[in-house]
Structures are given as C-alpha cells and as structure tokens.
Amino acid sequence: MGDVVNLNQYRKKKARGEKDAKAAKNRARHGRTKADKENARKDVERARKALDDARLDKDEREDDRLDEDGLNSDPGDDRNGRSP
C-alpha cells in the first residue's frame, strides 16, 4: 500500500508553492528600483531626441531643392526660373 497523506497539508503546500511562484513573477515585473526606472526613462528620451534631431522638416527638404538663386530649378527652366 501507499503512504498515508494528509490532503489538507498537500493542498496548503501546493497553494503556497503557487503563491510563491506568483510573487517571484511580480517581483521580476514590478520590482525595479527607482534608479532603474530613471535610467530606462532617460534611454527612451535619448532615443526620441536622436530621432527628432535626425528628422527632416518639410521646410528643410524644400530648401535642399532650391538652387543658389533661391529658385526651384527644373530641367526645363532657365536660370531665372522662367519656363521656355
């Protein structure tokens, strides 16, 4: 025959194990220190600033297409910006 097992003790032991597992999961998810949170926030801000600095605005793109006279140059235009 098998060993005699107290089912109440088994049930409580199992519940404690599940509770401990859940607590460990929550510590991993929410247990960051204030310094860790601040470093993560600064990393996000640094990445956002790098993207914003590299962004071309509409006005900047138009300026790149202007020739030295300040006029848009098309192959059909002469230097005065007039069409033939």
C-alpha positions as CSV (number, residue, x, y, z in Angstrom):
1,M,0.0,0.0,0.0
2,G,0.9,3.6,-0.4
3,D,1.8,6.2,2.2
4,V,-0.9,7.9,4.1
5,V,-1.1,11.6,3.0
6,N,-3.0,14.3,4.8
7,L,-4.9,16.0,1.9
8,N,-5.2,19.3,3.8
9,Q,-1.4,19.6,4.2
10,Y,-0.9,18.7,0.5
11,R,-3.5,21.3,-0.6
12,K,-1.9,24.0,1.5
13,K,1.6,23.1,0.4
14,K,0.5,23.3,-3.3
15,A,-1.2,26.7,-2.7
16,R,2.0,28.1,-1.0
17,G,4.1,27.0,-4.0
18,E,1.7,28.7,-6.4
19,K,1.7,31.8,-4.3
20,D,5.5,31.9,-4.2
21,A,5.7,31.5,-7.9
22,K,3.3,34.3,-8.5
23,A,5.2,36.5,-6.0
24,A,8.5,35.8,-7.8
25,K,6.9,36.7,-11.2
26,N,5.5,40.0,-9.7
27,R,8.9,40.9,-8.2
28,A,10.5,40.4,-11.6
29,R,7.9,42.5,-13.3
30,H,7.4,45.3,-10.8
31,G,10.5,45.1,-8.6
32,R,12.6,47.7,-10.4
33,T,14.4,50.3,-8.3
34,K,13.9,54.0,-8.8
35,A,17.3,54.3,-10.4
36,D,16.5,51.5,-12.9
37,K,13.2,53.3,-13.8
38,E,15.0,56.6,-14.2
39,N,17.7,55.0,-16.4
40,A,15.1,53.4,-18.6
41,R,13.2,56.7,-18.9
42,K,16.4,58.6,-19.9
43,D,17.2,55.9,-22.5
44,V,13.8,56.4,-24.1
45,E,14.2,60.2,-24.0
46,R,17.7,59.9,-25.6
47,A,16.4,57.7,-28.4
48,R,13.5,60.1,-29.0
49,K,15.8,63.1,-29.1
50,A,18.1,61.3,-31.6
51,L,15.2,60.6,-33.9
52,D,13.9,64.1,-33.6
53,D,17.3,65.5,-34.4
54,A,17.6,63.4,-37.5
55,R,14.1,64.3,-38.8
56,L,13.9,66.4,-41.8
57,D,11.2,69.1,-41.7
58,K,9.2,70.0,-44.8
59,D,10.9,73.4,-45.0
60,E,14.3,71.9,-44.8
61,R,13.6,69.5,-47.7
62,E,12.3,72.3,-49.8
63,D,15.5,74.3,-49.1
64,D,17.6,71.4,-50.3
65,R,15.9,71.5,-53.7
66,L,16.5,75.3,-54.2
67,D,19.4,76.4,-56.3
68,E,21.8,79.1,-55.3
69,D,19.4,81.9,-56.5
70,G,16.7,80.6,-54.2
71,L,14.6,79.4,-57.0
72,N,13.5,75.8,-57.7
73,S,15.3,74.5,-60.6
74,D,13.7,72.2,-63.1
75,P,15.5,70.8,-66.2
76,G,13.1,72.9,-68.4
77,D,13.7,76.2,-66.5
78,D,16.4,78.6,-67.3
79,R,18.4,80.3,-64.5
80,N,15.8,82.9,-63.9
81,G,13.2,80.4,-63.0
82,R,11.1,81.0,-66.1
83,S,9.8,78.3,-68.4
84,P,10.7,78.4,-72.1
